[in-house]
Amino acid sequence: MKWNLPDLPVSEAVPALMEALEKHVSAVLAAPPGAGKTTLVPLHLLSAPWRGDGKIIVLEPRRLAARASARQMARLIGEEVGGTVGYRTRLDTRVSGKTRIEVLTEGIFTRMILAAPDLPGVAAVLFDEFHERSLDADFGLALALDVQSALREELRILVMSATLDVTRVSALMDDAPVIESTGRAYPVDVRYQERRPGERTEEAVRRIIVEALENESGSILAFLPGQREIRRTAELLEETGTAKAIIAPLFGDLSGREQDAAIRPPEPGTRKVVLSTAIAETSITIDGVRIVIDSGQQRLPVFEPSTGITRLETVRVSRASADQRAGRAGRTEPGVAVRLWRAEQTTALPAFTPPQILASDLGNLLLDCAAWGVADPASLRFIDPPPAPAVNEARTLLQSLGALDTDGRLTKGGETMRGLGLPVRSAAIVVAAAEKNMAAEAAELAVLMSEQGLGGPSIDLDERWQRFRGDRSKRAQSARALARRIAGTAGATNSGKAAQGPPPAVGPLLLAGFADRVARSRGSSDGKTRFGLANGRGAFVDDHVNLAREAFVVIPDLTGQAASQRILSAARIDAETIESALGKQIVETDEVSFDRKTRGVKARRRRRLGELVLEERPLPDASQEAVCDALVSGLRLAGIDALPWTAAARQLRDRLAWLRRHVGDPWPDVSDNALLASADVWFAPFVTGVTSFSRIEPASVTNGLTALVPFELHRELDRLAPTHFETPAGSKLPIRYDGEEPVLAVRVQELFGVTQHPSLAGGRVPLLLELLSPAQRPIQTTRDLPGFWKGSWADVRADMRGRYPKHPWPQDPASAEATRRVKHPRKR
């Protein structure tokens, strides 16, 4: 095969690469953007002796790249696509019996190798743009290495990338040789223009595009994080007016025709402004582009195992991605790259974009591993092993869908699901529908959900499906053809017929795969209607959306934080359908709980789907044990102070606390934490028949505390820590135990004649006396009453007798008679 192939930067590395693959079965090729590796390397490898008549499989991360690279290779050898070079994507295939280079999307290769593990007729597998580290690429490489080591020792594997940690990849492939192409890219003038304060990304991109159109020549490629920003930037440019410039959006949800139009060279005399996501970073060349504007942002999917939800998160690009983007400006001539950040911020960017395997839903991966005979994905050769939480979540989901048995092996249904090439939840919908002779309809719904933009942007899946049925575009026709193939694989007898008339209701079909996403409306506030899901999470839609008026919906797609996620797609469902379809998963329970608002017990009989309450009614005959348990739970929520504490109850608690501090065991711990922890022992038995805190008798608290004291210590309690002290004058005065030591407040006259200081705890602890004046005001505190009589009493007496002349103030109080009365008046 002698073709006059162009001399591109990668051409210098081709001889070394050919030699490496002649001597080794694996190799790594590192070549910068624009080096030509995607198109030249496969064509050169066709002449390798080891190929024989085997095909060369080239894997691309995106459909756009697969189509574009196949067309470019075909053009280089003067043929049409479908001859020597062809491609296969999910919705479009161009191959023939003559095809020797097949460009595939990575997901198709995974299905190919699982269907025929020995890869018959395949001489080499090339992983292009491997630095993107998609989940399918990582898994595809792990499978290819497994095949190479066990079934096809002669199979060549080549990993190609512009920016890559080649050391790790080479080590994974048994120290495969690394070939590096330095490249001969044109110089790129990298400039930095940080966004102005308060300026939105799309406003900044629009401003710089307008400046570039005025001051630079050539077409422009602008990188924005997502579809929303692209559309808004396009609107701003149209408002501004861009003479002789074609505005071309480029993102994954566009049809193949629209994507191809975006990368097609502009007509002579015109300029093109391509507004793209990261889809244009690699694999494709947009002729005429010499200006790149980089927002510095990208949108990445992040999977949360705790919710089973994949949400899109806007993050900063990696340094590798920024270099890739800038390189787009120097492919055909010297160019300019404008970055919307400060130069010194570049060093703070992450080195590489995180591999998808670390933040992805691993349901399909685990299903494919089971088909490969591997229960644990970590046993395969991955550069980064899949995280255990995500693996566990995937295994639980697959078992709940009936795809895996308890030993992790494929069930018959799981085998069918895996062959459909759909996300596992969507595959479960099709398999379940096939049992009702509705596989064709379910397959069409599954394709509609997996191809964003089909049927329009509506959140309401019933509305989207209705519009999709009337769509006669090439993309829609390809999607329907794919649905028919899927339905045929699922065993549908009518899969070859085109769907006619209005589609069936979406909601009932979704239940087979999204039972945990059934949701009930919680009402509206702040312009948003909120729903509670069966998995315990919350979600919302804006009030103006039709679905906001539904009582129940099923939600296949959400985004955002777990506590309140935005609904991206949903379908209405009614309670009767939920009951009939998911009856085995619905449980009826009697629930007795504490209502914090009313501080009472709430007894209900509830029908639940997971965490979602479908129906509830009062439960009049709740068990007393359950009611007491609820009150105990309520006490632990509300705290000890919620009880009706009397002065006697508080004093008893203080006495016990004092004995615990000074004596220790067996006196009980009556601190807040201890009482809450043991509430079922001292509290519950004394609130029998009570259903709310407002009906708790105060005596119940005292009785409960008393119950904590061992029976044999009841008398000791009064002896060691008496409630009162009886004075020689006959008064019975309360002792306070609420401080560090017990205190008795007593008028000094009532202690006349006392020569031994009062004490507690069997005489071990002196009682702190707070001596009062006749007006009940403190005049002295003492722990040694006899010492007081002999010492400072004289000063107190001198001060007090003038203030209270009607009361006795003897010189020797130790020998005086205690009294509560004033002095008798003198007789005249």
Secondary structure, DSSP 8 states (H G I E B T S, - for coil): --------GGGGGHHHHHHHHHH-SEEEEE--TTS-HHHHHHHHHTT-GGGTT-EEEEEESSHHHHHHHHHHHHHHTT--TTSSEEEE-SS-EE--TT--EEEEEHHHHHHHHHH-TT-TTEEEEEETTGGG--HHHHHHHHHHHHHHHHT-TT-EEEEEESS--HHHHHHHTTS--EEE-------EEEEE----TT--HHHHHHHHHHHHHHH--SEEEEE-SSHHHHHHHHHHHHHH--TTEEEEEE-TTS-HHHHHHHHS---TT-EEEEEE-GGGSSS---TTEEEEEE-SEEEEEEEETTTTEEEEEEEE--HHHHHHHHHGGGSSS-EEEEESS-GGGGGGS-SS---GGGSS--HHHHHHHHHHT-S-GGGS--SS---HHHHHHHHHHHHHTTSB-TTS-B-HHHHHHHHTTS-HHHHHHHHHHHTTT-HHHHHHHHHHHHSTTTT-S-SBHHHHHHHHHT--SHHHHHHHHHHHHHHHHTT-SSTTS---SS---HHHHHTTT-GGGEEEEEEEETTEEEEEETTS-EEEEETTSGGGG-SEEEEEEEES-TTSEEEEEEEEE-HHHHHHHSGGGEEEEEEEEEETTTTEEEEEEEEEETTEEEEEEE-TT--HHHHHHHHHHHHHHH-GGGS---HHHHHHHHHHHHHHHHT-TTS---SHHHHHHTHHHHTGGG-TT--BGGG--HHHHHHHHHHTS-GGGHHHHHHHS-SEEE-TTS-EEEEE-SSSS-EEEEEGGGGTT--S--EETTTTEE-EEEEE-TTS-EEEEES-HHHHHHTTHHHHHHHHHHH-TTS---S-GGGS---SS-------
